[in-house]
Amino acid sequence: MRARAATAAATRRRILEAASALLGERPAAEIRLEQIAGRAEVSVQTILRAYGTRAALLEQAGGEALRALPAQGAGSRPGDVAAGVAGLFERYEALGDLAGSPAREWVERQFAPQLARHPGARRARLLNALQVACALHTWRLLRRDLGVAREEAEAIVRRLVTGALGG
């Protein structure tokens, strides 16, 4: 009986890993159970027996990926454009659309030293520009829609942020 339980657990893990990988590659709405089954080398019926529904599987896969990543912005010092953008890309690459765009508070905290030099309305406009540069949609456009390699896409976003900051 133990061998059977171990095999079932390994199958569930393969299914979850396949779903997580696909979430990093395309929007959840475009992921079909057949694709997950193919990657995990199981049948669609096996997936449904293990997880119940496609939605439940994708939710669990997204949650696993979130827990595996450090908190957004962890490890990047405020004002460090390269580290901040690299952290965003780690998150976007791992979670795809489940990552969500960074909170405005993160953008304010990450670029606080640069924002401090700009008063009032100018600061608000700069903050808006930084929010757009760091948005999930910007990553999606570069990586998925235009097919830009990760390193180049990251460099483009760094240039957008640096340009917005006046550097």
Protein Blocks (a to p, Z undefined) as FASTA:
>chain_A
ZZmmmmmmmmmmmmmmmmmmmmmmpcfklpcfklmmmmnopafklmmmmnopamlmmmmm
mmmmmmmpccehihiaghilmlmmmmmmmmmmmnmmmnopadfklmmmmmmmmmmmpghj
lmmmmmmmmmmmmpmklmmmmmmmnopafklmmmmmmmmmmmmnoZZ
